[in-house]
């Protein structure tokens, strides 16, 4: 079992949704569904298309974050989400696979916890 840090948005904008829905979720609102992208390079290609003006270093960082969220986090792993809205850390156990959702507004990349 691993413990993963997943933030609820830079300013905590995803915290309420994540807590109410029992989700770990990440930003990257413009990035399409990654469920069929098995290779790290496939994610890197999508990011280069989505963020053509970002630096190579930023794209490598984004690739690592998305690859981990989609492929390295496993059911049974723990997720910690430090809350911006209060001095607490929300903890959860991953109970579902990566899922791309279109029913949560801007939040698309999720895992059930």
QUIVEN-V552276 format. One record per residue. N is the residue number from 1. RES is the residue in three letters. SS is DSSP state (~ for helix, > for strand, _ for the rest). PHI is phi in whole degrees, -180 to 180 (* if undefined). BURIAL is b if it has 16 or more other ideal C-beta (glycine too) atoms within 10 Angstrom, else e. Layout:
n,res,ss,phi,burial
N,RES,SS,PHI,BURIAL
N,RES,SS,PHI,BURIAL
This chain:
n,res,ss,phi,burial
1,UNK,_,*,e
2,UNK,_,-117,e
3,UNK,>,-115,e
4,UNK,>,-116,b
5,UNK,>,-94,e
6,UNK,_,-129,b
7,UNK,_,-87,b
8,UNK,_,-92,b
9,UNK,_,99,b
10,UNK,_,-56,e
11,UNK,_,-112,e
12,UNK,_,83,b
13,UNK,_,-67,e
14,UNK,_,-103,b
15,UNK,~,-58,b
16,UNK,~,-60,e
17,UNK,~,-62,b
18,UNK,~,-59,b
19,UNK,~,-69,b
20,UNK,~,-67,e
21,UNK,~,-96,e
22,UNK,_,67,e
23,UNK,>,-128,b
24,UNK,>,-102,b
25,UNK,>,-142,b
26,UNK,>,-128,b
27,UNK,_,-72,b
28,UNK,_,56,b
29,UNK,_,-57,e
30,UNK,_,-82,e
31,UNK,_,-80,b
32,UNK,_,-71,e
33,UNK,_,-53,e
34,UNK,_,-107,b
35,UNK,_,-65,e
36,UNK,_,-99,e
37,UNK,_,-97,b
38,UNK,_,-85,e
39,UNK,_,-95,e
40,UNK,~,-57,e
41,UNK,~,-66,e
42,UNK,~,-65,e
43,UNK,~,-66,b
44,UNK,~,-60,b
45,UNK,~,-62,e
46,UNK,~,-60,b
47,UNK,~,-68,b
48,UNK,~,-62,e
49,UNK,~,-72,e
50,UNK,~,-76,e
51,UNK,_,-125,e
52,UNK,_,-65,e
53,UNK,_,-99,e
54,UNK,_,-80,e
55,UNK,_,-70,e
56,UNK,~,-61,e
57,UNK,~,-64,e
58,UNK,~,-63,e
59,UNK,~,-65,b
60,UNK,~,-64,e
61,UNK,~,-62,e
62,UNK,~,-61,b
63,UNK,~,-59,b
64,UNK,~,-62,e
65,UNK,~,-64,b
66,UNK,~,-69,b
67,UNK,~,-60,b
68,UNK,~,-63,e
69,UNK,~,-63,b
70,UNK,~,-82,b
71,UNK,~,-116,e
72,UNK,~,-98,e
73,UNK,_,-75,b
74,UNK,_,-124,e
75,UNK,_,-57,e
76,UNK,_,99,e
77,UNK,_,-69,b
78,UNK,>,-98,e
79,UNK,>,-126,b
80,UNK,>,-114,e
81,UNK,>,-124,b
82,UNK,>,-65,e
83,UNK,_,-88,b
84,UNK,_,-85,e
85,UNK,_,-79,e
86,UNK,_,-159,e
87,UNK,_,-81,e
88,UNK,_,-142,e
89,UNK,>,-123,e
90,UNK,>,-85,b
91,UNK,>,-118,e
92,UNK,>,-152,b
93,UNK,>,-107,e
94,UNK,_,-70,b
95,UNK,_,-124,e
96,UNK,_,-151,e
97,UNK,_,-77,e
98,UNK,>,-57,b
99,UNK,>,-137,e
100,UNK,>,-90,e
101,UNK,>,-118,e
102,UNK,>,-113,e
103,UNK,>,-102,e
104,UNK,>,-118,e
105,UNK,_,72,e
106,UNK,_,-79,e
107,UNK,>,-80,b
108,UNK,>,-124,b
109,UNK,>,-92,b
110,UNK,>,-137,b
111,UNK,>,-141,b
112,UNK,>,-74,b
113,UNK,_,-128,b
